[in-house]
Amino acid sequence: MFTLELIFLNEEGSKVKVTVDDPRAGLTQVEMEGAMDTIIAANVFTSKGGNFVSKDSARIVERNVIEFEIA
């Protein structure tokens, strides 16, 4: 399972993360930055520290889960 994490800075300068499950394969840095710019410009999210004011970073996280049956 892959997760896209978009990390922003809010008005207080704290990091705030927006997580997107199962992002499209082949997502580019330019596309991620564009999406982050759109989120900031639309001002659709806020946090305890205020509105999102700038981009910090983005990353794709892969998670593997192995389940074991316990008798």
Distance bins in CASP14 RR format, pairs under 12 A and 6 or more apart:
PFRMAT RR
TARGET T0000
AUTHOR 0000-0000-0000
RMODE 2
METHOD distances of the structure
MODEL  1
1 19 0 0 0 0 0 1 0 0 0 0 0
1 20 0 0 0 0 0 1 0 0 0 0 0
1 21 1 0 0 1 0 0 0 0 0 0 0
1 22 1 0 0 1 0 0 0 0 0 0 0
1 23 0 0 0 0 0 1 0 0 0 0 0
1 60 0 0 0 0 0 1 0 0 0 0 0
1 61 0 0 0 0 1 0 0 0 0 0 0
1 62 1 0 0 1 0 0 0 0 0 0 0
1 63 1 0 1 0 0 0 0 0 0 0 0
1 64 1 0 0 1 0 0 0 0 0 0 0
1 65 1 0 0 1 0 0 0 0 0 0 0
2 19 0 0 0 0 0 1 0 0 0 0 0
2 20 0 0 0 0 1 0 0 0 0 0 0
2 21 0 0 0 0 1 0 0 0 0 0 0
2 22 1 0 0 1 0 0 0 0 0 0 0
2 23 1 0 0 1 0 0 0 0 0 0 0
2 24 0 0 0 0 1 0 0 0 0 0 0
2 25 0 0 0 0 1 0 0 0 0 0 0
2 26 0 0 0 0 0 1 0 0 0 0 0
2 27 0 0 0 0 1 0 0 0 0 0 0
2 59 0 0 0 0 0 1 0 0 0 0 0
2 60 1 0 1 0 0 0 0 0 0 0 0
2 61 1 0 0 1 0 0 0 0 0 0 0
2 62 1 0 1 0 0 0 0 0 0 0 0
2 63 1 0 0 1 0 0 0 0 0 0 0
2 64 0 0 0 0 0 1 0 0 0 0 0
3 17 0 0 0 0 0 1 0 0 0 0 0
3 18 0 0 0 0 0 1 0 0 0 0 0
3 19 1 0 1 0 0 0 0 0 0 0 0
3 20 1 0 0 1 0 0 0 0 0 0 0
3 21 1 0 1 0 0 0 0 0 0 0 0
3 22 1 0 0 1 0 0 0 0 0 0 0
3 23 1 0 0 1 0 0 0 0 0 0 0
3 27 0 0 0 0 0 1 0 0 0 0 0
3 58 0 0 0 0 0 1 0 0 0 0 0
3 59 0 0 0 0 1 0 0 0 0 0 0
3 60 1 0 0 1 0 0 0 0 0 0 0
3 61 1 0 1 0 0 0 0 0 0 0 0
3 62 0 0 0 0 1 0 0 0 0 0 0
3 63 1 0 0 1 0 0 0 0 0 0 0
4 17 0 0 0 0 0 1 0 0 0 0 0
4 18 0 0 0 0 1 0 0 0 0 0 0
4 19 1 0 0 1 0 0 0 0 0 0 0
4 20 1 0 1 0 0 0 0 0 0 0 0
4 21 0 0 0 0 1 0 0 0 0 0 0
4 22 0 0 0 0 1 0 0 0 0 0 0
4 23 1 1 0 0 0 0 0 0 0 0 0
4 24 0 0 0 0 1 0 0 0 0 0 0
4 25 0 0 0 0 0 1 0 0 0 0 0
4 26 0 0 0 0 0 1 0 0 0 0 0
4 27 1 0 0 1 0 0 0 0 0 0 0
4 28 0 0 0 0 0 1 0 0 0 0 0
4 29 0 0 0 0 0 1 0 0 0 0 0
4 31 0 0 0 0 0 1 0 0 0 0 0
4 32 1 0 0 1 0 0 0 0 0 0 0
4 35 0 0 0 0 1 0 0 0 0 0 0
4 36 0 0 0 0 0 1 0 0 0 0 0
4 57 0 0 0 0 0 1 0 0 0 0 0
4 58 1 0 0 1 0 0 0 0 0 0 0
4 59 1 0 0 1 0 0 0 0 0 0 0
4 60 1 0 1 0 0 0 0 0 0 0 0
4 61 1 0 0 1 0 0 0 0 0 0 0
4 62 0 0 0 0 0 1 0 0 0 0 0
5 15 0 0 0 0 0 1 0 0 0 0 0
5 16 0 0 0 0 0 1 0 0 0 0 0
5 17 1 0 1 0 0 0 0 0 0 0 0
5 18 1 0 0 1 0 0 0 0 0 0 0
5 19 1 0 1 0 0 0 0 0 0 0 0
5 20 1 0 0 1 0 0 0 0 0 0 0
5 21 0 0 0 0 0 1 0 0 0 0 0
5 23 0 0 0 0 1 0 0 0 0 0 0
5 27 0 0 0 0 0 1 0 0 0 0 0
5 32 0 0 0 0 1 0 0 0 0 0 0
5 36 0 0 0 0 0 1 0 0 0 0 0
5 56 0 0 0 0 0 1 0 0 0 0 0
5 57 0 0 0 0 1 0 0 0 0 0 0
5 58 1 0 0 1 0 0 0 0 0 0 0
5 59 1 0 1 0 0 0 0 0 0 0 0
5 60 1 0 0 1 0 0 0 0 0 0 0
5 61 1 0 0 1 0 0 0 0 0 0 0
5 62 0 0 0 0 0 1 0 0 0 0 0
5 63 0 0 0 0 0 1 0 0 0 0 0
6 15 0 0 0 0 0 1 0 0 0 0 0
6 16 0 0 0 0 1 0 0 0 0 0 0
6 17 1 0 0 1 0 0 0 0 0 0 0
6 18 1 0 1 0 0 0 0 0 0 0 0
6 19 1 0 0 1 0 0 0 0 0 0 0
6 20 1 0 0 1 0 0 0 0 0 0 0
6 23 0 0 0 0 1 0 0 0 0 0 0
6 27 0 0 0 0 0 1 0 0 0 0 0
6 29 0 0 0 0 0 1 0 0 0 0 0
6 31 0 0 0 0 0 1 0 0 0 0 0
6 32 1 0 0 1 0 0 0 0 0 0 0
6 33 0 0 0 0 1 0 0 0 0 0 0
6 34 0 0 0 0 0 1 0 0 0 0 0
6 35 1 0 0 1 0 0 0 0 0 0 0
6 36 1 0 1 0 0 0 0 0 0 0 0
6 37 0 0 0 0 0 1 0 0 0 0 0
6 38 0 0 0 0 0 1 0 0 0 0 0
6 39 1 0 0 1 0 0 0 0 0 0 0
6 40 0 0 0 0 0 1 0 0 0 0 0
6 45 0 0 0 0 0 1 0 0 0 0 0
6 52 0 0 0 0 1 0 0 0 0 0 0
6 54 0 0 0 0 0 1 0 0 0 0 0
6 55 1 0 0 1 0 0 0 0 0 0 0
6 56 0 0 0 0 1 0 0 0 0 0 0
6 57 0 0 0 0 1 0 0 0 0 0 0
6 58 1 0 1 0 0 0 0 0 0 0 0
6 59 0 0 0 0 1 0 0 0 0 0 0
6 60 0 0 0 0 0 1 0 0 0 0 0
6 61 0 0 0 0 0 1 0 0 0 0 0
7 13 0 0 0 0 0 1 0 0 0 0 0
7 14 0 0 0 0 0 1 0 0 0 0 0
7 15 1 0 1 0 0 0 0 0 0 0 0
7 16 1 0 0 1 0 0 0 0 0 0 0
7 17 1 0 1 0 0 0 0 0 0 0 0
7 18 1 0 0 1 0 0 0 0 0 0 0
7 19 0 0 0 0 1 0 0 0 0 0 0
7 32 0 0 0 0 0 1 0 0 0 0 0
7 36 0 0 0 0 1 0 0 0 0 0 0
7 39 0 0 0 0 0 1 0 0 0 0 0
7 47 0 0 0 0 0 1 0 0 0 0 0
7 52 0 0 0 0 0 1 0 0 0 0 0
7 54 0 0 0 0 0 1 0 0 0 0 0
7 55 1 0 0 1 0 0 0 0 0 0 0
7 56 1 0 1 0 0 0 0 0 0 0 0
7 57 1 0 1 0 0 0 0 0 0 0 0
7 58 1 0 0 1 0 0 0 0 0 0 0
7 59 1 0 0 1 0 0 0 0 0 0 0
7 61 0 0 0 0 0 1 0 0 0 0 0
8 14 0 0 0 0 1 0 0 0 0 0 0
8 15 1 0 0 1 0 0 0 0 0 0 0
8 16 1 0 1 0 0 0 0 0 0 0 0
8 17 1 0 0 1 0 0 0 0 0 0 0
8 18 1 0 0 1 0 0 0 0 0 0 0
8 19 0 0 0 0 0 1 0 0 0 0 0
8 32 0 0 0 0 0 1 0 0 0 0 0
8 33 0 0 0 0 0 1 0 0 0 0 0
8 35 0 0 0 0 0 1 0 0 0 0 0
8 36 1 0 0 1 0 0 0 0 0 0 0
8 37 0 0 0 0 0 1 0 0 0 0 0
8 39 1 0 0 1 0 0 0 0 0 0 0
8 40 1 0 0 1 0 0 0 0 0 0 0
8 43 0 0 0 0 0 1 0 0 0 0 0
8 44 0 0 0 0 0 1 0 0 0 0 0
8 45 1 0 0 1 0 0 0 0 0 0 0
8 46 0 0 0 0 0 1 0 0 0 0 0
8 47 0 0 0 0 1 0 0 0 0 0 0
8 49 0 0 0 0 0 1 0 0 0 0 0
8 50 0 0 0 0 0 1 0 0 0 0 0
8 51 0 0 0 0 1 0 0 0 0 0 0
8 52 1 0 1 0 0 0 0 0 0 0 0
8 53 1 0 0 1 0 0 0 0 0 0 0
8 54 1 0 0 1 0 0 0 0 0 0 0
8 55 1 0 0 1 0 0 0 0 0 0 0
8 56 1 0 1 0 0 0 0 0 0 0 0
8 57 0 0 0 0 1 0 0 0 0 0 0
8 58 0 0 0 0 1 0 0 0 0 0 0
9 15 1 0 0 1 0 0 0 0 0 0 0
9 16 1 0 0 1 0 0 0 0 0 0 0
9 17 0 0 0 0 0 1 0 0 0 0 0
9 36 0 0 0 0 0 1 0 0 0 0 0
9 40 0 0 0 0 1 0 0 0 0 0 0
9 47 0 0 0 0 1 0 0 0 0 0 0
9 49 0 0 0 0 1 0 0 0 0 0 0
9 50 0 0 0 0 0 1 0 0 0 0 0
9 51 0 0 0 0 0 1 0 0 0 0 0
9 52 1 0 0 1 0 0 0 0 0 0 0
9 53 1 0 1 0 0 0 0 0 0 0 0
9 54 1 0 1 0 0 0 0 0 0 0 0
9 55 1 0 0 1 0 0 0 0 0 0 0
9 56 1 0 1 0 0 0 0 0 0 0 0
9 57 0 0 0 0 1 0 0 0 0 0 0
10 16 1 0 1 0 0 0 0 0 0 0 0
10 17 0 0 0 0 0 1 0 0 0 0 0
10 18 0 0 0 0 0 1 0 0 0 0 0
10 40 0 0 0 0 0 1 0 0 0 0 0
10 43 0 0 0 0 0 1 0 0 0 0 0
10 45 0 0 0 0 1 0 0 0 0 0 0
10 46 1 0 0 1 0 0 0 0 0 0 0
10 47 1 0 1 0 0 0 0 0 0 0 0
10 48 1 0 0 1 0 0 0 0 0 0 0
10 49 1 0 1 0 0 0 0 0 0 0 0
10 50 1 0 1 0 0 0 0 0 0 0 0
10 51 1 0 0 1 0 0 0 0 0 0 0
10 52 1 0 1 0 0 0 0 0 0 0 0
10 53 1 0 0 1 0 0 0 0 0 0 0
10 54 0 0 0 0 1 0 0 0 0 0 0
10 55 0 0 0 0 0 1 0 0 0 0 0
10 56 0 0 0 0 1 0 0 0 0 0 0
11 40 0 0 0 0 0 1 0 0 0 0 0
11 43 0 0 0 0 0 1 0 0 0 0 0
11 46 0 0 0 0 1 0 0 0 0 0 0
11 47 0 0 0 0 1 0 0 0 0 0 0
11 48 0 0 0 0 0 1 0 0 0 0 0
11 49 1 0 1 0 0 0 0 0 0 0 0
11 50 1 0 1 0 0 0 0 0 0 0 0
11 51 1 0 1 0 0 0 0 0 0 0 0
11 52 0 0 0 0 1 0 0 0 0 0 0
11 53 1 0 1 0 0 0 0 0 0 0 0
11 54 0 0 0 0 1 0 0 0 0 0 0
12 46 0 0 0 0 0 1 0 0 0 0 0
12 47 0 0 0 0 1 0 0 0 0 0 0
12 48 0 0 0 0 1 0 0 0 0 0 0
12 49 1 0 1 0 0 0 0 0 0 0 0
12 50 1 0 0 1 0 0 0 0 0 0 0
12 51 0 0 0 0 0 1 0 0 0 0 0
12 52 0 0 0 0 0 1 0 0 0 0 0
12 53 0 0 0 0 1 0 0 0 0 0 0
13 47 0 0 0 0 0 1 0 0 0 0 0
13 48 0 0 0 0 0 1 0 0 0 0 0
13 49 1 0 0 1 0 0 0 0 0 0 0
13 50 0 0 0 0 1 0 0 0 0 0 0
13 51 0 0 0 0 0 1 0 0 0 0 0
13 52 0 0 0 0 0 1 0 0 0 0 0
13 53 1 0 0 1 0 0 0 0 0 0 0
13 54 0 0 0 0 1 0 0 0 0 0 0
13 56 0 0 0 0 1 0 0 0 0 0 0
14 47 1 0 0 1 0 0 0 0 0 0 0
14 48 1 0 0 1 0 0 0 0 0 0 0
14 49 1 0 1 0 0 0 0 0 0 0 0
14 50 0 0 0 0 1 0 0 0 0 0 0
14 51 0 0 0 0 0 1 0 0 0 0 0
14 52 0 0 0 0 0 1 0 0 0 0 0
14 53 0 0 0 0 0 1 0 0 0 0 0
14 54 0 0 0 0 0 1 0 0 0 0 0
14 56 0 0 0 0 1 0 0 0 0 0 0
15 47 0 0 0 0 1 0 0 0 0 0 0
15 48 0 0 0 0 0 1 0 0 0 0 0
15 49 0 0 0 0 0 1 0 0 0 0 0
15 52 0 0 0 0 0 1 0 0 0 0 0
15 53 0 0 0 0 0 1 0 0 0 0 0
15 54 0 0 0 0 0 1 0 0 0 0 0
15 55 0 0 0 0 0 1 0 0 0 0 0
15 56 1 0 1 0 0 0 0 0 0 0 0
15 57 0 0 0 0 1 0 0 0 0 0 0
16 36 0 0 0 0 0 1 0 0 0 0 0
16 39 0 0 0 0 0 1 0 0 0 0 0
16 40 0 0 0 0 0 1 0 0 0 0 0
16 45 1 0 0 1 0 0 0 0 0 0 0
16 46 0 0 0 0 1 0 0 0 0 0 0
16 47 1 0 1 0 0 0 0 0 0 0 0
16 48 0 0 0 0 1 0 0 0 0 0 0
16 49 1 0 0 1 0 0 0 0 0 0 0
16 50 0 0 0 0 1 0 0 0 0 0 0
16 51 0 0 0 0 1 0 0 0 0 0 0
16 52 1 0 0 1 0 0 0 0 0 0 0
16 53 0 0 0 0 0 1 0 0 0 0 0
16 54 0 0 0 0 0 1 0 0 0 0 0
16 55 0 0 0 0 0 1 0 0 0 0 0
16 56 0 0 0 0 1 0 0 0 0 0 0
16 57 0 0 0 0 0 1 0 0 0 0 0
17 36 0 0 0 0 0 1 0 0 0 0 0
17 45 0 0 0 0 0 1 0 0 0 0 0
17 47 0 0 0 0 1 0 0 0 0 0 0
17 52 0 0 0 0 0 1 0 0 0 0 0
17 56 0 0 0 0 1 0 0 0 0 0 0
17 57 0 0 0 0 1 0 0 0 0 0 0
17 58 0 0 0 0 1 0 0 0 0 0 0
17 59 0 0 0 0 1 0 0 0 0 0 0
17 61 0 0 0 0 0 1 0 0 0 0 0
18 32 0 0 0 0 0 1 0 0 0 0 0
18 35 0 0 0 0 1 0 0 0 0 0 0
18 36 0 0 0 0 1 0 0 0 0 0 0
18 38 0 0 0 0 0 1 0 0 0 0 0
18 39 1 0 0 1 0 0 0 0 0 0 0
18 40 0 0 0 0 0 1 0 0 0 0 0
18 44 0 0 0 0 1 0 0 0 0 0 0
18 45 1 0 0 1 0 0 0 0 0 0 0
18 46 0 0 0 0 0 1 0 0 0 0 0
18 47 0 0 0 0 1 0 0 0 0 0 0
18 52 0 0 0 0 1 0 0 0 0 0 0
18 55 0 0 0 0 0 1 0 0 0 0 0
18 56 0 0 0 0 0 1 0 0 0 0 0
18 57 0 0 0 0 0 1 0 0 0 0 0
18 58 0 0 0 0 1 0 0 0 0 0 0
18 59 0 0 0 0 0 1 0 0 0 0 0
19 45 0 0 0 0 0 1 0 0 0 0 0
19 58 0 0 0 0 0 1 0 0 0 0 0
19 59 0 0 0 0 0 1 0 0 0 0 0
19 60 0 0 0 0 0 1 0 0 0 0 0
19 61 0 0 0 0 1 0 0 0 0 0 0
19 63 0 0 0 0 0 1 0 0 0 0 0
20 27 0 0 0 0 1 0 0 0 0 0 0
20 31 0 0 0 0 0 1 0 0 0 0 0
20 32 0 0 0 0 1 0 0 0 0 0 0
20 35 0 0 0 0 1 0 0 0 0 0 0
20 36 0 0 0 0 0 1 0 0 0 0 0
20 39 0 0 0 0 0 1 0 0 0 0 0
20 58 0 0 0 0 0 1 0 0 0 0 0
20 59 0 0 0 0 0 1 0 0 0 0 0
20 60 0 0 0 0 1 0 0 0 0 0 0
20 61 0 0 0 0 0 1 0 0 0 0 0
21 60 0 0 0 0 0 1 0 0 0 0 0
21 61 0 0 0 0 0 1 0 0 0 0 0
21 63 0 0 0 0 0 1 0 0 0 0 0
22 60 0 0 0 0 0 1 0 0 0 0 0
22 61 0 0 0 0 0 1 0 0 0 0 0
22 62 0 0 0 0 0 1 0 0 0 0 0
22 63 0 0 0 0 0 1 0 0 0 0 0
23 31 0 0 0 0 1 0 0 0 0 0 0
23 32 0 0 0 0 1 0 0 0 0 0 0
23 35 0 0 0 0 1 0 0 0 0 0 0
23 58 0 0 0 0 0 1 0 0 0 0 0
23 59 0 0 0 0 0 1 0 0 0 0 0
23 60 1 0 0 1 0 0 0 0 0 0 0
23 61 0 0 0 0 0 1 0 0 0 0 0
23 62 0 0 0 0 0 1 0 0 0 0 0
24 31 0 0 0 0 1 0 0 0 0 0 0
24 32 0 0 0 0 0 1 0 0 0 0 0
24 35 0 0 0 0 0 1 0 0 0 0 0
24 60 0 0 0 0 0 1 0 0 0 0 0
25 31 0 0 0 0 0 1 0 0 0 0 0
25 60 0 0 0 0 1 0 0 0 0 0 0
25 62 0 0 0 0 0 1 0 0 0 0 0
26 32 0 0 0 0 0 1 0 0 0 0 0
26 60 0 0 0 0 1 0 0 0 0 0 0
27 33 0 0 0 0 0 1 0 0 0 0 0
27 34 0 0 0 0 0 1 0 0 0 0 0
27 35 0 0 0 0 1 0 0 0 0 0 0
27 58 0 0 0 0 1 0 0 0 0 0 0
27 59 0 0 0 0 0 1 0 0 0 0 0
27 60 1 0 0 1 0 0 0 0 0 0 0
28 34 0 0 0 0 1 0 0 0 0 0 0
28 35 0 0 0 0 0 1 0 0 0 0 0
28 58 0 0 0 0 0 1 0 0 0 0 0
28 60 0 0 0 0 0 1 0 0 0 0 0
29 35 0 0 0 0 0 1 0 0 0 0 0
29 36 0 0 0 0 0 1 0 0 0 0 0
29 55 0 0 0 0 0 1 0 0 0 0 0
29 57 0 0 0 0 0 1 0 0 0 0 0
29 58 1 0 0 1 0 0 0 0 0 0 0
29 59 0 0 0 0 0 1 0 0 0 0 0
29 60 0 0 0 0 0 1 0 0 0 0 0
30 36 0 0 0 0 0 1 0 0 0 0 0
30 37 0 0 0 0 0 1 0 0 0 0 0
30 58 0 0 0 0 0 1 0 0 0 0 0
31 37 0 0 0 0 0 1 0 0 0 0 0
31 38 0 0 0 0 0 1 0 0 0 0 0
31 58 0 0 0 0 1 0 0 0 0 0 0
31 60 0 0 0 0 0 1 0 0 0 0 0
32 38 0 0 0 0 0 1 0 0 0 0 0
32 39 0 0 0 0 0 1 0 0 0 0 0
32 55 0 0 0 0 1 0 0 0 0 0 0
32 56 0 0 0 0 0 1 0 0 0 0 0
32 57 0 0 0 0 1 0 0 0 0 0 0
32 58 1 0 1 0 0 0 0 0 0 0 0
32 59 0 0 0 0 1 0 0 0 0 0 0
32 60 0 0 0 0 1 0 0 0 0 0 0
33 39 0 0 0 0 0 1 0 0 0 0 0
33 40 0 0 0 0 0 1 0 0 0 0 0
33 54 0 0 0 0 0 1 0 0 0 0 0
33 55 1 0 0 1 0 0 0 0 0 0 0
33 56 0 0 0 0 0 1 0 0 0 0 0
33 57 0 0 0 0 0 1 0 0 0 0 0
33 58 1 0 0 1 0 0 0 0 0 0 0
34 40 0 0 0 0 1 0 0 0 0 0 0
34 41 0 0 0 0 1 0 0 0 0 0 0
34 42 0 0 0 0 0 1 0 0 0 0 0
34 55 0 0 0 0 1 0 0 0 0 0 0
34 58 0 0 0 0 0 1 0 0 0 0 0
35 41 0 0 0 0 0 1 0 0 0 0 0
35 42 0 0 0 0 0 1 0 0 0 0 0
35 44 0 0 0 0 0 1 0 0 0 0 0
35 55 0 0 0 0 1 0 0 0 0 0 0
35 58 0 0 0 0 1 0 0 0 0 0 0
36 42 0 0 0 0 0 1 0 0 0 0 0
36 45 0 0 0 0 0 1 0 0 0 0 0
36 52 0 0 0 0 1 0 0 0 0 0 0
36 53 0 0 0 0 0 1 0 0 0 0 0
36 54 0 0 0 0 1 0 0 0 0 0 0
36 55 1 0 1 0 0 0 0 0 0 0 0
36 56 0 0 0 0 1 0 0 0 0 0 0
36 57 0 0 0 0 1 0 0 0 0 0 0
36 58 1 0 0 1 0 0 0 0 0 0 0
37 43 0 0 0 0 0 1 0 0 0 0 0
37 52 0 0 0 0 0 1 0 0 0 0 0
37 53 0 0 0 0 0 1 0 0 0 0 0
37 54 0 0 0 0 1 0 0 0 0 0 0
37 55 1 0 0 1 0 0 0 0 0 0 0
37 58 0 0 0 0 0 1 0 0 0 0 0
38 44 0 0 0 0 1 0 0 0 0 0 0
38 45 0 0 0 0 0 1 0 0 0 0 0
38 52 0 0 0 0 0 1 0 0 0 0 0
38 55 0 0 0 0 0 1 0 0 0 0 0
39 45 1 0 0 1 0 0 0 0 0 0 0
39 46 0 0 0 0 0 1 0 0 0 0 0
39 51 0 0 0 0 0 1 0 0 0 0 0
39 52 1 0 0 1 0 0 0 0 0 0 0
39 53 0 0 0 0 0 1 0 0 0 0 0
39 54 0 0 0 0 0 1 0 0 0 0 0
39 55 0 0 0 0 1 0 0 0 0 0 0
39 58 0 0 0 0 0 1 0 0 0 0 0
40 46 0 0 0 0 0 1 0 0 0 0 0
40 51 0 0 0 0 1 0 0 0 0 0 0
40 52 1 0 1 0 0 0 0 0 0 0 0
40 53 1 0 0 1 0 0 0 0 0 0 0
40 54 1 0 0 1 0 0 0 0 0 0 0
40 55 1 0 0 1 0 0 0 0 0 0 0
40 56 0 0 0 0 0 1 0 0 0 0 0
41 51 0 0 0 0 0 1 0 0 0 0 0
41 52 0 0 0 0 1 0 0 0 0 0 0
41 53 0 0 0 0 0 1 0 0 0 0 0
41 54 0 0 0 0 0 1 0 0 0 0 0
41 55 0 0 0 0 0 1 0 0 0 0 0
42 51 0 0 0 0 0 1 0 0 0 0 0
42 52 0 0 0 0 1 0 0 0 0 0 0
43 50 0 0 0 0 0 1 0 0 0 0 0
43 51 1 0 1 0 0 0 0 0 0 0 0
43 52 1 0 0 1 0 0 0 0 0 0 0
43 53 0 0 0 0 1 0 0 0 0 0 0
44 51 0 0 0 0 1 0 0 0 0 0 0
44 52 0 0 0 0 1 0 0 0 0 0 0
45 51 1 0 0 1 0 0 0 0 0 0 0
45 52 1 0 1 0 0 0 0 0 0 0 0
45 53 0 0 0 0 0 1 0 0 0 0 0
46 52 1 0 0 1 0 0 0 0 0 0 0
46 53 0 0 0 0 0 1 0 0 0 0 0
47 53 0 0 0 0 0 1 0 0 0 0 0
END
